[in-house]
Amino acid sequence: MSQYQGADGPADDARPQDLELYAALLTFTKQRLLYADEKLAQPPRNRVELEVCALQVRVALEQTVLSTLITNRPGAATITTAFVKKTAGEVRKMVSKINPNYWPVPFDFEKVEADSSYHWQMTEPDAPYLSEDEWGKAYGYCSSLLHAVNPYQYLDKSDSSKSGNQHHHEHVTKLSEYSRKIQRLLKNHQIYLSETNYSLICHVYEDASVKPSIQVYSRAEVAPAIPSALDPPSGEQAAVRPATSSGP
């Protein structure tokens, strides 16, 4: 059985190359954020390395909204161009117009016992994750570090209320928070690709060298919703599999 499993019906029309591209984008996003996490955890060194981390987080934010457009090449090209010319809010509206269900729906696992049996239910995550409304703020923050109006502000000694290290740690804290929230959003999530007739249930492993698990199911007639139940996961290498084949 292929890693990209699906029920009989529309899900079988999923193009393997699209699923491969989505898995690759999830991997690239995870790798960028792990790299930023590693650098942010080190003692303060210089402004350049901080900006490198801000760039990685910002690209991860771009990939989060662009990834569902892999099945719509003209739409993806339009959005990529818009990142240069438009505000974050305008970009998000454009993505939403192309794919109204572009934002990932994160979930957690909860074991539900009944008599002598049990099943695993998908629930709202306990850990904070990046919300759709927070995306623009996060993108703007990263951009402000990369395109400061006054590039010397970070080095300005006239502000005696805070030292350079304090300024640095404030940015480290904020970038680390956004990185964690993006990773939690994508760890276990459901998504619809643009102009397709199926939904994806995805799991991104902590080890970025392990290919994300993607399961394909027939697309529902309603907006993304957390499926009611799934097979029990068995450790970090387990795929995320809904218990039903009819889709979410």
N, C-alpha and C positions, 0 to 999 in steps of 0.2 A: 504493500500500500504506500502510495506517495506521501511525502510529508504534508503536501497540500491536499487534504482530504475534503470531500464534499458529498452532499447528499445528491440523489438523482434529481435532475431538474435544472433550473437556471444556473445553479452553482457550478455545474459541469462545464459551462461556457467560459469560466474564468480562464484567462490566458496566462499560461505559466510565466511568460516573460514579464507580465505586469506584477505578478506575485513576487517574482525574483527581484524586480526593481523596488517594490515596497519593502521587502525584507532587507535589501541593501541600504535603503535610506534609513531604516530603523537602526541598522548597525552603524552607519556613519554618524548618526545623531548620538548614539550611545558612546562611541569612541571619542567624539569631540568633547562630550561632557565629562567623561572619565579623565581625559587629558586636562581639562580645566580644573577638575577637582584635585588632581595631583599637584598642579602648580599652585592652586589657591591654598593648599594645606602647608606649603613651605613657608619659612620665615620671609618677611618682606624683603624684596630685592630691588626692584626698580619699576618705574611706571610702564615701561615697555611690556614687561611680562604680564602686568595687570591688564593692559589693553589686549594682549593676545588672548587672555582668558575671556574678556568681554566679547571678543570677536567670535570665539568658539561657541559661547552661549547664544549670541545673536544668530549665528548661522543655524544652530540647533532650533531656534525659534522659527526661522524661515523655513527650515525643512519640515517642521511640524505642520505648517499650514499648506505647504506645497506638495507634500507626499501623496495626498489623496488625488492629486491631479495627474498622476502618471499615465492614466488612461485617456487624458485629454491634453495632447501635446500643445496645440495652439493656446489653450487656456493657461497651461503652465508657463509658456513663453511670455504671455501677456503679464502674468503676475510677477515673473522674474524682472521684467522691465519696469513694472510699477514700483518695485522696491526702491528704485533709484529716484523716481520722479514724484512719488506720492507719499502721504503720511501713512503710518501704521494702520490707523483706523480706516483709511480709504482702501488699503490693500486687503484688509480683513473683509470689508464689504464686497470687494470684487471676488474674493475666493468663495464667500458665502453665496454669491449669485451663481457661480459656476457649479458649486456643489454645496447645497444647503446643509448637508450632513457631514461636513468636512472635519468637524472637531471630534477627536477621540473620546469615547466614553470609557473611563477607567472603572475597574472593579476589583474587589477582593474576594477571597474564599471564606466561606463559613460552613462548618460541619453541622448538619441538621440531623439529629437522631430521631427515629420513630420506631417504637417497639424494638425489634431485634435488628433492624436495618438502619442505614443512614445514607445520606447523599450530601454532595457539596453544592452549596448555593452561592451564587454571585451576589455580592452586596456592595454598598458604597464603601470606598476605601476609608480607612481610619487616618492614614497619613495624609498630610496636605499635598495637593497636586495642583498643577497650573490650570486655572479655569480659563475659559474662552475670553471672558471679560478682562482677565489679567494680562492677556498676551500683549496688548498694545503698550501697556505700562512697562512691561519687562523689556520689550523691544526698544522702546524709547530710552530706557535707562542705559542699556548697553550702547546705544547709539550716542548718548551724551558723553560716554567715556571715550568713544572713538572719534567723535567730531566735536570736541569742546570748543566753545566760542573763544575762550581764552586758554590756549594750550599750556600756559605757565601757571594756571590757577593751582594745580596740584602741588607745585613747588613754591608757591607764594608763602613767604615767611611772615607776612604782615598780619596774618590772622593768628594771633597769639592764643586764641581759645583752644585750638587743636594743633597737635603736632602732625608732622608728615605721616608718622606711623599710625596715628589715629584715623586720619583720612583714608589711608591705605586699608586699614582693617575694616572700616565701614563699607568700603567697596567690596572687599573680600567676602564679608558677611552677606551682602546683598546678592552678589553673583553666585555664591554657594547655595543660597536659598533658592534662587531661580533654577539652578542646575538640578537640585534635589526634586523640585516640583515637576520639572519636565520629565525627569527619569521616572518619577512615580506615576505620572500621567500615562506614560507609554509602557510601563512594566507589564500590566495586563490591561488590554483595552479592546474595545469593539469599534469598528470603523466601516464606513461605506466608501468605496472608491467612486470617483466621478463617472457618470454615464455607464454604470454597470448594473447587473441584475443580481448581485450577491453582496453579502456582508462578510467581514473578516473578523475572526477572533484571534488576537495576537498575544504572544508572550515574548518579552525581551529579557534575555538572561543577564545576570550580573556580569558574567564573563563575556565580554564583547567579541571574543573569538568564536563563540557558539552562535550559529545561525538562528535568528528568531524563529519561533514556531508560529505558523499561520494556518488556521483552519478556515475553510470556505463553506458558507452556507447560503441557502436561498435568501434573497433579500425580502425583508418584511415590507408591508405596505405602509407602515408607520415610521416615525423617526426612531433613531437608535434607542434601544431599551435594554436593560440588563436581563439576559435570559434567566429563567427560573432555576435551572439546575445544571450540573455538569458532573462529569466523572471525576473522582477524587484525584488530585494531583499527587504525584509521588516524587517529591523532591524537586530540586532546581532544574533537572533535565526534563521534567514532564511537560508534555504539550498541554495547552489549554483546550479542552474539548467539551463542547456543550453536550448534554445528555440526549437532547433531541436533535433530529436531523431536519426539522422544518424551518430552522432559522430562528432568530430572536423575535 
